[in-house]
Amino acid sequence: MMDSGQFYHSGQRKLQDDFDSRRIADRLQSVTFRQAFTDNDRAFIEGASFFFLATADAERRPDCSFKGGMPGFVRVIGADELVFPDYDGNGMFRSLGNILVNAAIGMLFIAMGGKPARLRVNGSARVSPDDPLIGDFIGAQLLIRVHAHAIFPNCPRYIPGDGGASIYCPRPGVAPVEPAWKGFDSFKDVVPPRVPTRS
């Protein structure tokens, strides 16, 4: 189990300090970080038709993969555990091969369109051809169980909406649009000033 004090490492802390964002990062952790799925997390995950899976091999070389299926293909089966199937693919097994030599993974769930949202799940995974639940997943050739160490939402502001690019994407000659959450009572006292950028 991850100690919440290990949520940020020295590289992340350096950039937080460079941009005066350590206080907002700590507040975001205290408000959003969890190690057990909420009912809303379960509904969001089980309603997803895709997610992105980040893995790394034994030498820490990264890989990122798109995983898709019918809503419900990822299931929360415990307070801090979920499962998803591996379907027939191109046979390279880049992600699952990585899991066999390095169990650490990251999952990113995104909802686009009407109300953009995203949820991250970081944890450890194992791959099984004979998991007791594999028969519950039509078309599964393997089943992956994930033990979550860190579950947290992220600001969805740059996710494209129904009309295309997000209104928050920087545009020449247009003042930046601040996200509403930065004005919430939980955060407004720790929001750092914007760093001047090219307009």
N, C-alpha and C positions, 0 to 999 in steps of 0.2 A: 504494500500500500504506500502511495506517495504521501510524504509529509507535506502539508500545504506550504511549509517554509522552503521547500525545494521547487516551488512552482517556477521561479525565475533563476536562471544561472548568470554567471558573471558577464557574459556577452550581452545578454538582454539588459542587465543592470547598467552596463556601460552606456548603451544607447539611451536608456531611460534617463540617465543622469545628463547625457549630452543634450537631450531635448527637454529636460526638466519635467519628465513625465512619470517619475518614480511614484509620486503620490497618487496620481490617477490610476497607475498600474496596480498599486497595492489596494486601492479602493475597489477597482474592478474585480480583483481576486477575492476580496472579502465579501463582495456582494454576489458574485456569480459563480465562483468555484465550488464544485461539489464532487463527491465521490460515490453518490448514489443517484440513480435516475429518478426524476420527478414524474408525475403523471403526464405533465406537459411534454417532457422529454420523450417519454414512451410514445405518445400520440404523434409527435413530430417525426421520430425515427421510423415508426411503423407505417406512417403515411407516405414516406419517401419512396420515390421510384429510382433514385440513384444516390450515390455518395462517392467521394473521392477517398482513396486509400493510400496513405503514405507508409512506405516501408524502407528499410535499409538492409544491406547485406552485412556479412560478418566484418567487412572492412569499413563499414559505415557509409558506403556509397548509396545515395538515395534513389528511390524510384517512386513514382506517383501513378496511380491507376484509377480509371473510372470504373465503377461497379454499378450495374443497373439490373432492374427486375421489376416485377409487379409490386405495387405497394403492399407491404407486409413481408417482403422478402428478407428484411432485416427485422429481427424480433428481440425485444428485451425480455430476458427469461429470469432475471434476478435483480436484486437491488443494485448490483454493479456489474452485471453480465448481460451480454447480448450475443446473438449468433447470426451468421449469414451464410448462404450457400455459395459454392463455386460452381458455375455453369461451364459447359463446353465452351472453349475459347480457342485462341491461336496456338496453344500448346507450349508457349514460352515459360509460363509459370514464374514470371518475374516477381510478382508480389508474394505469392504463396511460397515460392522457393526462398525468398528472403526471410519469411516468417520461420521457416524451418531452421535457419541459422541465426536469426535475431528476432526475438519475439516482440520487440517494441514496435508499436504501430501508432498511427494517427488516422482518425476518420473525420471527414468534414461533410456534414449534411447541409444542403442549401435548398431553400425554397425561393424560387424566382416568381416574378409576376406580381399579382395583387398586393401581397404583403410580404416583402422579402424578409428572410430570416436565415440564420445559420447557427449550427451547433457543432462543437468540436468534442470528440471523444478520443482521449489518448489512453493507451493501456498496453497490455500484453496479450498476445494471441497464440492460439495453437490450432493446427490443421489436423482434421481426422477424416478418414474414409469410412469409419464405422461408428461415428457418434450415434448415441441412441435416438437423437432427434432427426437424423438425416432423412428418414422416411417421410417426415412431415413437409419436406421441401421438394416439390415436383421438379425434376430436371437436375437435382444436385448431384455432383460427382464427388464432392468433398464438403465438409462443413467446417466453418471457422468459428471458434468460440473466443470471445474477447472479454477479458477482465479489465474493467475501466479503472484507471488510476486518477484521471482528471476529466471532468465533464464541465463544459462551460460554453455559453453562447458568446458570439462575437457581434460587434456592430455590423449590421447588414448594409450600410449606406452605399457601398460601391457596387452592389449587386444590380444587374440590369433589371428594369421593370417592364411592364407591358408596352411602354412607349419607346423602349430601347435603352440607351445608356442612362445610368442613374443621374438624378439632378445634382448629386454631390460630386460628380466627376469634374475636375478642374477644366475650365474653358477660358480661352483668351478673352480678356475684357469683361469677365463676369466675376463679381465678388463671390467668395466661397460661401456656400450655404452650410450653416452650422446644424448638426444633428440635434434633434430635440433632447436626447438623453443627456447632453452636456449641460442642460439647464435644470435637470432634475435635482431635487434637494439632496439626493444620495451622492451626487457627483460634483455639483457646481462649485463647491469650495476648493476642489483639488484640480480643476481643469487648468492646464498650463496655457500660457499665451501661445498663439500661433507663431511658428517660426517663419520669418519672411522668406518667401519663395519667388521665383520668377513668375511674372504675370503675363 
